[in-house]
Amino acid sequence: MKWLILFSLFLAACATEPNRAPVVEQNAVPPVSRNVQIGKDWRPQVYTVKNGDTLFGIALEFGLDYRELAQWNNITNINRIVSGRQLRLTPPSETAVTAPLQMAAPGEVTSPLQSATPVSGQSLASPTPSSSSGMLKSEPLAIEIPYSEKALEALQPSAQAPAAAPVPPVQQPPKQAGEVDWGWPAEGKVISTFSETANLKGIDIAGKMGEPVVASAPGKVVYTGSGLRGYGKLIIIKHDKTFLSAYAHNSKILVKEGQEVNKGEEIGEMGNSDANQVMLHFEIRRFGKPVDPMNYLKPDQHDQGAHS
């Protein structure tokens, strides 16, 4: 009997330690991220107007609002600029030079800043000088008041708690350049991609007449019209000091210059103005220079997912 009990205990001990396979933790593959380099502002301070230039085209090439460009250069007729004229590309305030601090001449003695004489506060119970006799007078240290319920209540400390200081609102950190929240401007197949060598300044998205064209990111509409050859009915949105986007070949324009728009807000309808088929030509420009929109748009957010 004793032998049977020992044998049972041996089997139970073996059952409590099962033979398990070793667990090997696999290293997670990091997601592929698009490293977008912002780069420095390459734009010159001054541009010389050439034959065939328009104020709208110059503003687009340097990522500016044509109305501001006209204001900076005192241009009253935006449809006419003279060849050879030099246009400033920055507002006057940005080129102002402050005078340096002047240093003392050799041998000249300078006096340090004089600090204000501190004002000593006086207690309400401290003596005050008399204006007539020069004698000092003081109030008694205590005043006897007849007992009453009202007097007793006045002597009790106030039970009202002091008002809490208002909590200042949390300041959101300023958005850094390049943090524009981009989205697809239209649905459809990408039929032409960006190429610097072939002078293709954006992408072309095929679609049907009248399909919505939406703002790729929040910003301000700085141009609407047909003043740029090859773009048809064009919309330009300025997103910050670095980026703007362009939407060409629209059949209808649904926004006005100066209007603030949100990401995904409809701004036009797809068309074939100044194009051989219905499509949207879309550009993203950094400091006026065209960049590849596919580096900023997320393929998984494109409904059709066709990027050829």
PyMOL commands that set and color helices and strands:
alter all, ss='L'
color gray80, all
select helices_A, chain A and resi 2-15+55-61+66-72+92-95+149-155+293-295+299-301
alter helices_A, ss='H'
color red, helices_A
select strands_A, chain A and resi 46-48+86-88+128-129+136-137+190-192+203-206+212-214+219-225+233-238+243-253+260-261+266-270+279-286+289-291
alter strands_A, ss='S'
color yellow, strands_A
deselect
rebuild
show_as cartoon
